[in-house]
């Protein structure tokens, strides 16, 4: 049976896919094998993933389902994820970052209730190229957890607003 979508050139389909957000791209990939292949190919070009507006849907299972598609991820925003309902756990986040973190340059984790000192140690180990890290309002991170960030040699921007970190700790960090 003739399918009109099969008659469309790949370039045209990719132009349409570029207008979709990440969640819709995942949905479209389920329509056909061709859309899956094109969506996957397009996603490999994704350098950034902003999940902040989907904070209430980001779970351990969701991150686990997309980890294989995040091999070239350079910018990631999970701000607000976890949402107080423990949808995202420290273990789930650490597993995701361990698998997808190597190319990361920018990581935004503002207001993430799941974030712990252990998560930060995982970030340091898995994302050595990190240049920007946003930990605004991450109240579970202690000054001791911040100490491990000194190993991020390329870190240029660090947001610690409204955390437990004091001015003294920040000055000590800057002097390292």
N, C-alpha and C positions, 0 to 999 in steps of 0.2 A: 504494500500500500504506500502511496506517495505521501511524504511528509513535507509540508512547505518549509519547515524550519531547516530541513536538511539541504534545501536549495540555497540558503543564505551562506555567503562567504564567511570563513572563520573570522576575518578582520572585522566584519560588520557585527557579528555576534560578540566579539571581544569589546567593541565600542559600546554595545548595550551593557555588557557585564561591568564595564568600568563605572557605570552610573549606579551600580548596586552597592549597598553597604555589605559588610562581611556576612551578616546573618542571612540576608537575602541571597548572596552568592552561594552559601551553603545549601540553601533550599533549591535554587535553580540547578545545582549540580546533581540533584536527585531525579531530575526530569528524564534524562537520557544519558547513555554512555558518552555521546558526543559532548553534551553540555558538561558532564563530569570532567572529561579530558580537557576541554577548553577552560573550564573554571579552575581546574587544578593548574593548568599551564599559566593562566593569568595570576593565580594566587602565588605561584613561585616568584612572580615579579613583585609581589607585595613586599614592600620594605617596612610598612607600618601597619599596626593594628590597634585601633582605638576602641576598646570595649567599655569605656566609662559609661556611655549611655545605656549599656546593657548590664549594668552592675547587678541588677536583681536576678539575672539569668546565668551569670558566670558561676559555674560550680566545678567541683573536681572532675566530674564526668565530662563536662563541656570542654575543659582544657585538655583532658586526656584524648578527646575525640578530634581535636584540631592540631595536636602536637606534631604529627607527621607532616603537616602542611606549613609549618613555621620554620623551615630550615634556613630561610634568608631574612628572618625578622630582625630589623635594626631598631625599630621604635615600637614600644609596647606601652599602652596605658590600661591599667587595671584599676584606676582610681575609683574609690567607693565600693569596690567588689568585696564580697563577704557580707556586707550589709547588716551586720548584727544578728543575722539568722544563721550564721555559720554555714553558708552555702559553699564557701571556699575555705578549705582547711590549710594550715601551714604545710602539711604533708603533700596535699595536692598541688599547691603552688610550687613547692620545692621540687617536686617531680617534674613539673612542666618546665621550670627554669633550668633544671639540670639537662633536660633534653633539647630545649630550644634557645638557651641563653647565650651560646657562644658568639653569635654575630651582633648581639644587642649593643646599641650605642646609647639609647635613651630608655629609661624605665620609670614610669610614673605610677606610684603606689599611694597617692594621697588618700587619707581616710580609710585605709584598708585595715579592718578590724582583726584580720587573721594574721597580720604580719608580726613575726617574732624575731628575736635575736638569731635564732637558728635559721630562719628564712634569709636573713641578711648574710649569714656565713655562706649559705648556698649561692646567693647572688654573686658574692665575691669570687667564689670558686668557679662558677659556671659562666660568668660574663666579664672576663678580664678587659674587654674593650670598652666598657661602660664609661661614657663621658658625662651623662646627666642622670641624676637620681633624685626623685621627688618623694620624700617621706613625710610630707606635711600632715599633721594630725594623726600620725601613727603612734598612739599613746602606749602601745605594748612594747615598743622598742626602747631599750635602756641605753644609757651612755656606754655601758660595756659592749653592747651590740654595735654601736657606732664605731668602736675602736677597730674592728676588722676592715672597715672601709678604707683604711690607710693603704691597704694592699692594692687598691684600684688606682694604678699609676696614671691612667688617662682621665680620671674623674676631674671635670672642670666646673660642674654645677651641682650643688647639693642643697636641697631645700629641707630644712629641719624645723620649719615654723610650727609652733604649737606641739612640740614633742617634749619628752622628758629631758632632753639635752639642754644643758645650761650654757651660758655664754662662756664660762671657763673651759668647758669641754670643747666647744667650738674653736676657741683660741688655741688650745693644745693641739687640736686636729690640724689647724692651718699651719702650725709651726713644724709639723712632721715633714 
